[in-house]
Amino acid sequence: RVGGETMRAKLFCLGLLGLLCLVAHANAANFWAGVSKVDATMPIGAPLAGYNYPPRRHDNWPIPTFNGELYTTWMTPSKGKFNPTWAKCVVLSNGQETFAFVTVDVIGADGTLAKLAYDIAITQGFNVTFQNFMLSGSHTHSGPGAITAEFLWSIAPATDAVVPELQNKMAQYIAKAMVEAYRSMEPAVIDFGLTNLTGVTHNRRSGFSPYVQDGTIDPNLGVIRIDKPDGTPLATVWNYAIHGICFDAGNLFFSSDVMGSVCQWIEDNVGGLAVFWNGDAGDISPIFSVCCQDMPNFSGGPVIGQAVAQLRSTLKPTNDVQMWSAQNTVDFGVTVTNFTLARLDNCTQGGPMNICSICEVLNCDLNLGLGSAWIENQPVFSAFRFLVNNKNTILTSIPGEALVELGWNIRNDTADLGYDQTFLVGYTNNHLGYFCTPNEYDIGGYESTLTLWGINTAQMVQDGCYSVTSLIAPNPPKAAVAIAASDVENTHQNGDAQEATQ
């Protein structure tokens, strides 16, 4: 385990002492839930986010276009929609603590958009603390662009330049979903389950990376069953790792991709609201012959939907729910982004005159340090623990695209902390790019190039997850408790001294 017990202890302390960390616990035999979905489709002509090459991208990029288009700068305007792209919210409460989870059919979450939507919702009667609010993107590559202010993604151009009108419109849609779900809370019961689902996804780095094969995926399918007390379905939340890329760059119509098709199948055949949380899908793509036939209806809709429904039917929801939460903001600092040819190529291949071999000798790295003006660099890590039917389930957010190896590392950590079930909720709160582990970073390729904080990026993300999951764990790290007490005392003393000298 990287870093050992001492590192884990220090991480526990950092999480405990963080000024932006909140820990909440509640225990009650009453439970309520509220759900909502709002059509958040942007106006036709808004760009689609996810692909940065033609025909999505204008041929004259990076020169902006000035031809009268309302919403695009570097990208091609959308031409229509295959289906709505939704903003969906689930609010859960046991009477003492209340959590709100929002998922939007977009490429990824954005911290600025999350705060904007939250502030709007608060003015409309929404009453959940920001620490207990989580915003996720489904990672469809046919959702709206021009809604994030992150300049790196704008100019890539994966999302296009932000258009304040569209950003505010999306914030209003998200806020509406939050308020409607909050106001609709009613008595409910809940249960959580995990199973394995294979045969619908594959590892897209297979054949490129020696560390993975086609079947090296995260098979964990997580399901949350939320019903009315009489058994009527209120919502089904499903968590799975899959890239939303059935439609490629040639598509100029809004679509929630195969994940939206699964949700529609669940709503039609199970009832209630269906909500999707993506997972550690950085290197996981759908098997096109299984998931992407008959578009825009998507052959994968009933295939995955039936697996979700089967697991849901085995769960035994209850209103006896204990809930904890933790949140921590971690400063990643400026990027350590290597854009040499050695990073863009596969650096394990080639003869003596290959660019990778030459750069290994000459150390011709070009590390680009980008600050917060380019990309968010203070990701918010959230964790939500539920004790239901004697099972400890943890939901932990990941602020971008974790490769499957990182996902397993996080699952190993949560297992050590005493959790029975782990839901990895990727593309959540922020979007900081890809998170290659050192093995995959050294291999290079697309995902490695967009691993923006260098070879240690995955470890930084793993540590961020640990900083929150360890705070509310069934088996917290014992060594950290004593160190935490000492560090708290030292921090108070240092703070007093600093205040005295001001």
ChimeraX attribute file (.defattr): number of C-alpha atoms within 10 A of each C-alpha:
attribute: neighborCount
match mode: 1-to-1
recipient: residues
	/A:1	8
	/A:2	8
	/A:3	10
	/A:4	8
	/A:5	14
	/A:6	12
	/A:7	13
	/A:8	21
	/A:9	23
	/A:10	18
	/A:11	22
	/A:12	26
	/A:13	23
	/A:14	20
	/A:15	28
	/A:16	26
	/A:17	16
	/A:18	14
	/A:19	10
	/A:20	14
	/A:21	22
	/A:22	19
	/A:23	17
	/A:24	17
	/A:25	14
	/A:26	16
	/A:27	15
	/A:28	15
	/A:29	11
	/A:30	17
	/A:31	23
	/A:32	23
	/A:33	27
	/A:34	24
	/A:35	29
	/A:36	25
	/A:37	23
	/A:38	19
	/A:39	17
	/A:40	24
	/A:41	21
	/A:42	23
	/A:43	17
	/A:44	16
	/A:45	18
	/A:46	28
	/A:47	32
	/A:48	34
	/A:49	29
	/A:50	26
	/A:51	21
	/A:52	22
	/A:53	16
	/A:54	13
	/A:55	15
	/A:56	24
	/A:57	26
	/A:58	20
	/A:59	14
	/A:60	10
	/A:61	17
	/A:62	14
	/A:63	10
	/A:64	14
	/A:65	16
	/A:66	10
	/A:67	8
	/A:68	7
	/A:69	12
	/A:70	11
	/A:71	24
	/A:72	27
	/A:73	26
	/A:74	27
	/A:75	34
	/A:76	22
	/A:77	23
	/A:78	24
	/A:79	15
	/A:80	16
	/A:81	18
	/A:82	15
	/A:83	17
	/A:84	17
	/A:85	25
	/A:86	24
	/A:87	29
	/A:88	29
	/A:89	29
	/A:90	28
	/A:91	25
	/A:92	25
	/A:93	25
	/A:94	22
	/A:95	13
	/A:96	14
	/A:97	19
	/A:98	23
	/A:99	22
	/A:100	25
	/A:101	19
	/A:102	27
	/A:103	26
	/A:104	30
	/A:105	31
	/A:106	30
	/A:107	28
	/A:108	30
	/A:109	27
	/A:110	26
	/A:111	21
	/A:112	18
	/A:113	21
	/A:114	22
	/A:115	16
	/A:116	17
	/A:117	24
	/A:118	25
	/A:119	16
	/A:120	20
	/A:121	23
	/A:122	16
	/A:123	11
	/A:124	14
	/A:125	13
	/A:126	20
	/A:127	16
	/A:128	20
	/A:129	13
	/A:130	15
	/A:131	21
	/A:132	22
	/A:133	20
	/A:134	23
	/A:135	28
	/A:136	32
	/A:137	27
	/A:138	32
	/A:139	30
	/A:140	30
	/A:141	29
	/A:142	31
	/A:143	34
	/A:144	32
	/A:145	31
	/A:146	26
	/A:147	28
	/A:148	23
	/A:149	23
	/A:150	23
	/A:151	18
	/A:152	18
	/A:153	24
	/A:154	24
	/A:155	19
	/A:156	17
	/A:157	24
	/A:158	24
	/A:159	32
	/A:160	32
	/A:161	26
	/A:162	20
	/A:163	19
	/A:164	14
	/A:165	12
	/A:166	19
	/A:167	21
	/A:168	16
	/A:169	18
	/A:170	23
	/A:171	25
	/A:172	19
	/A:173	22
	/A:174	30
	/A:175	27
	/A:176	24
	/A:177	27
	/A:178	35
	/A:179	25
	/A:180	23
	/A:181	25
	/A:182	27
	/A:183	17
	/A:184	13
	/A:185	17
	/A:186	18
	/A:187	16
	/A:188	25
	/A:189	25
	/A:190	26
	/A:191	24
	/A:192	26
	/A:193	21
	/A:194	22
	/A:195	13
	/A:196	12
	/A:197	17
	/A:198	13
	/A:199	14
	/A:200	20
	/A:201	24
	/A:202	22
	/A:203	24
	/A:204	20
	/A:205	21
	/A:206	15
	/A:207	11
	/A:208	15
	/A:209	19
	/A:210	12
	/A:211	13
	/A:212	18
	/A:213	15
	/A:214	13
	/A:215	16
	/A:216	18
	/A:217	28
	/A:218	25
	/A:219	19
	/A:220	19
	/A:221	21
	/A:222	24
	/A:223	27
	/A:224	21
	/A:225	26
	/A:226	32
	/A:227	23
	/A:228	19
	/A:229	18
	/A:230	9
	/A:231	11
	/A:232	13
	/A:233	19
	/A:234	25
	/A:235	25
	/A:236	25
	/A:237	19
	/A:238	27
	/A:239	22
	/A:240	25
	/A:241	28
	/A:242	28
	/A:243	25
	/A:244	28
	/A:245	21
	/A:246	26
	/A:247	20
	/A:248	14
	/A:249	19
	/A:250	11
	/A:251	17
	/A:252	24
	/A:253	20
	/A:254	29
	/A:255	30
	/A:256	30
	/A:257	31
	/A:258	28
	/A:259	31
	/A:260	25
	/A:261	24
	/A:262	28
	/A:263	24
	/A:264	20
	/A:265	21
	/A:266	24
	/A:267	19
	/A:268	12
	/A:269	13
	/A:270	21
	/A:271	15
	/A:272	18
	/A:273	22
	/A:274	26
	/A:275	32
	/A:276	24
	/A:277	27
	/A:278	28
	/A:279	33
	/A:280	29
	/A:281	27
	/A:282	27
	/A:283	26
	/A:284	25
	/A:285	21
	/A:286	23
	/A:287	18
	/A:288	16
	/A:289	11
	/A:290	16
	/A:291	27
	/A:292	21
	/A:293	15
	/A:294	10
	/A:295	15
	/A:296	16
	/A:297	19
	/A:298	21
	/A:299	19
	/A:300	27
	/A:301	22
	/A:302	20
	/A:303	16
	/A:304	27
	/A:305	21
	/A:306	17
	/A:307	15
	/A:308	27
	/A:309	19
	/A:310	13
	/A:311	19
	/A:312	24
	/A:313	10
	/A:314	11
	/A:315	18
	/A:316	15
	/A:317	22
	/A:318	20
	/A:319	22
	/A:320	17
	/A:321	22
	/A:322	22
	/A:323	25
	/A:324	23
	/A:325	27
	/A:326	26
	/A:327	30
	/A:328	26
	/A:329	19
	/A:330	21
	/A:331	13
	/A:332	18
	/A:333	14
	/A:334	18
	/A:335	21
	/A:336	18
	/A:337	21
	/A:338	23
	/A:339	15
	/A:340	16
	/A:341	17
	/A:342	25
	/A:343	24
	/A:344	18
	/A:345	19
	/A:346	20
	/A:347	20
	/A:348	15
	/A:349	12
	/A:350	12
	/A:351	10
	/A:352	9
	/A:353	9
	/A:354	14
	/A:355	19
	/A:356	24
	/A:357	17
	/A:358	14
	/A:359	17
	/A:360	13
	/A:361	8
	/A:362	9
	/A:363	10
	/A:364	15
	/A:365	15
	/A:366	14
	/A:367	15
	/A:368	14
	/A:369	14
	/A:370	18
	/A:371	13
	/A:372	15
	/A:373	11
	/A:374	17
	/A:375	21
	/A:376	24
	/A:377	21
	/A:378	18
	/A:379	23
	/A:380	23
	/A:381	28
	/A:382	29
	/A:383	29
	/A:384	23
	/A:385	24
	/A:386	22
	/A:387	20
	/A:388	19
	/A:389	17
	/A:390	9
	/A:391	14
	/A:392	19
	/A:393	24
	/A:394	26
	/A:395	17
	/A:396	28
	/A:397	29
	/A:398	31
	/A:399	29
	/A:400	30
	/A:401	30
	/A:402	30
	/A:403	25
	/A:404	25
	/A:405	24
	/A:406	21
	/A:407	24
	/A:408	16
	/A:409	17
	/A:410	22
	/A:411	19
	/A:412	14
	/A:413	19
	/A:414	24
	/A:415	16
	/A:416	16
	/A:417	19
	/A:418	16
	/A:419	22
	/A:420	17
	/A:421	21
	/A:422	22
	/A:423	27
	/A:424	28
	/A:425	28
	/A:426	31
	/A:427	32
	/A:428	33
	/A:429	28
	/A:430	28
	/A:431	25
	/A:432	29
	/A:433	23
	/A:434	24
	/A:435	36
	/A:436	32
	/A:437	22
	/A:438	17
	/A:439	14
	/A:440	21
	/A:441	25
	/A:442	18
	/A:443	22
	/A:444	23
	/A:445	19
	/A:446	14
	/A:447	22
	/A:448	27
	/A:449	22
	/A:450	22
	/A:451	26
	/A:452	26
	/A:453	26
	/A:454	21
	/A:455	21
	/A:456	17
	/A:457	22
	/A:458	25
	/A:459	19
	/A:460	16
	/A:461	23
	/A:462	20
	/A:463	22
	/A:464	29
	/A:465	27
	/A:466	23
	/A:467	30
	/A:468	29
	/A:469	31
	/A:470	27
	/A:471	25
	/A:472	21
	/A:473	21
	/A:474	17
	/A:475	14
	/A:476	17
	/A:477	17
	/A:478	10
	/A:479	14
	/A:480	21
	/A:481	16
	/A:482	12
	/A:483	15
	/A:484	20
	/A:485	13
	/A:486	12
	/A:487	17
	/A:488	15
	/A:489	11
	/A:490	12
	/A:491	13
	/A:492	11
	/A:493	12
	/A:494	12
	/A:495	11
	/A:496	11
	/A:497	11
	/A:498	10
	/A:499	9
	/A:500	8
	/A:501	6
	/A:502	5
